[in-house]
Amino acid sequence: MSTTSEPADRLAAFGNQLVDVHLWLREELARLREDLDSFLSGGGARPRNLRARCLAFCTALTRHHTAEDQGVFPVLAETHPALRPVLDELARDHVQVEEILVRLQELLDTLPAEPGTDPDPAEVRRVRGELDGLVALVQSHFTYEEKKLVSALNELGTPLPDDFALRDLTGG
């Protein structure tokens, strides 16, 4: 993501920057899935590293959704009232995603910490099930959000809150 010193230029590209953030989050989610698959097949990341990657991803996604709920969505609701039902639906998705993130982190804590210790097959199924559910929901959510909001975001002529910056979505 590039930044510019011209606020109007930044606003004109805000929707496009949202797509960039979504691409980054998708890549991070794919890495988390690869690490989990590698661990569960007997190689790759140790549980401690897997939990750290999950925590980093979960934190970034939560920050992204919080920034949308508290910064972006209120501006769009005011400037594009017809989008309010879409924004409400997206906010509900954020709650569902957060619930899955909490369950996923809890399940990762149940994996054996010692290298070479096989995880319980039932735990493996639960972890994979939560991660698969997260992937499906996030992919669908991002695609829908991009389809419905990018144009409106790119049209914004109203500055977002002073303390809001796109880098806040990823912690950068």
MOFEN-V125782 format. One record per residue. N is the residue number from 1. PSI is psi as a letter, one per 40 degrees, with the letter a starting at -180 (999 if undefined). NEAR is the number of other C-alpha atoms within 10 Angstrom. Layout:
n=N psi=PSI near=NEAR
n=N psi=PSI near=NEAR
This chain:
n=1 psi=h near=10
n=2 psi=i near=6
n=3 psi=i near=13
n=4 psi=i near=9
n=5 psi=e near=7
n=6 psi=h near=8
n=7 psi=d near=13
n=8 psi=d near=14
n=9 psi=d near=12
n=10 psi=d near=19
n=11 psi=d near=20
n=12 psi=d near=17
n=13 psi=e near=18
n=14 psi=d near=20
n=15 psi=d near=20
n=16 psi=d near=18
n=17 psi=d near=21
n=18 psi=d near=22
n=19 psi=d near=16
n=20 psi=d near=13
n=21 psi=d near=19
n=22 psi=d near=21
n=23 psi=d near=13
n=24 psi=d near=14
n=25 psi=d near=22
n=26 psi=d near=18
n=27 psi=d near=12
n=28 psi=d near=19
n=29 psi=d near=22
n=30 psi=d near=13
n=31 psi=d near=15
n=32 psi=d near=21
n=33 psi=d near=18
n=34 psi=d near=14
n=35 psi=d near=21
n=36 psi=d near=26
n=37 psi=d near=16
n=38 psi=d near=14
n=39 psi=d near=18
n=40 psi=d near=20
n=41 psi=e near=11
n=42 psi=e near=15
n=43 psi=a near=13
n=44 psi=a near=15
n=45 psi=i near=19
n=46 psi=i near=21
n=47 psi=d near=21
n=48 psi=d near=15
n=49 psi=d near=12
n=50 psi=d near=21
n=51 psi=d near=21
n=52 psi=d near=14
n=53 psi=d near=19
n=54 psi=d near=23
n=55 psi=d near=16
n=56 psi=d near=16
n=57 psi=d near=20
n=58 psi=d near=22
n=59 psi=d near=16
n=60 psi=d near=19
n=61 psi=d near=26
n=62 psi=d near=19
n=63 psi=d near=16
n=64 psi=d near=22
n=65 psi=d near=22
n=66 psi=d near=17
n=67 psi=d near=17
n=68 psi=d near=21
n=69 psi=d near=17
n=70 psi=d near=12
n=71 psi=d near=17
n=72 psi=d near=17
n=73 psi=d near=24
n=74 psi=d near=16
n=75 psi=d near=19
n=76 psi=d near=21
n=77 psi=d near=16
n=78 psi=d near=11
n=79 psi=d near=16
n=80 psi=g near=15
n=81 psi=d near=13
n=82 psi=e near=11
n=83 psi=e near=17
n=84 psi=d near=15
n=85 psi=d near=11
n=86 psi=d near=17
n=87 psi=d near=22
n=88 psi=d near=14
n=89 psi=d near=13
n=90 psi=d near=20
n=91 psi=d near=17
n=92 psi=d near=12
n=93 psi=d near=17
n=94 psi=d near=22
n=95 psi=d near=13
n=96 psi=d near=14
n=97 psi=d near=22
n=98 psi=d near=17
n=99 psi=d near=12
n=100 psi=d near=18
n=101 psi=d near=22
n=102 psi=d near=13
n=103 psi=d near=16
n=104 psi=d near=22
n=105 psi=d near=18
n=106 psi=d near=13
n=107 psi=d near=17
n=108 psi=d near=20
n=109 psi=e near=14
n=110 psi=e near=14
n=111 psi=i near=21
n=112 psi=h near=15
n=113 psi=d near=14
n=114 psi=h near=11
n=115 psi=i near=12
n=116 psi=e near=10
n=117 psi=h near=10
n=118 psi=h near=15
n=119 psi=i near=17
n=120 psi=h near=11
n=121 psi=d near=10
n=122 psi=d near=9
n=123 psi=d near=14
n=124 psi=d near=19
n=125 psi=d near=11
n=126 psi=d near=15
n=127 psi=d near=22
n=128 psi=d near=18
n=129 psi=d near=13
n=130 psi=d near=19
n=131 psi=d near=20
n=132 psi=d near=13
n=133 psi=d near=14
n=134 psi=d near=20
n=135 psi=d near=17
n=136 psi=d near=11
n=137 psi=d near=17
n=138 psi=d near=21
n=139 psi=d near=16
n=140 psi=d near=13
n=141 psi=d near=17
n=142 psi=d near=18
n=143 psi=d near=13
n=144 psi=d near=13
n=145 psi=d near=18
n=146 psi=d near=18
n=147 psi=d near=10
n=148 psi=d near=14
n=149 psi=d near=19
n=150 psi=d near=17
n=151 psi=d near=15
n=152 psi=d near=17
n=153 psi=d near=25
n=154 psi=d near=18
n=155 psi=e near=15
n=156 psi=h near=19
n=157 psi=e near=13
n=158 psi=h near=12
n=159 psi=i near=12
n=160 psi=i near=16
n=161 psi=i near=11
n=162 psi=d near=7
n=163 psi=e near=7
n=164 psi=h near=15
n=165 psi=i near=15
n=166 psi=d near=18
n=167 psi=d near=14
n=168 psi=d near=14
n=169 psi=d near=22
n=170 psi=e near=18
n=171 psi=e near=12
n=172 psi=999 near=8
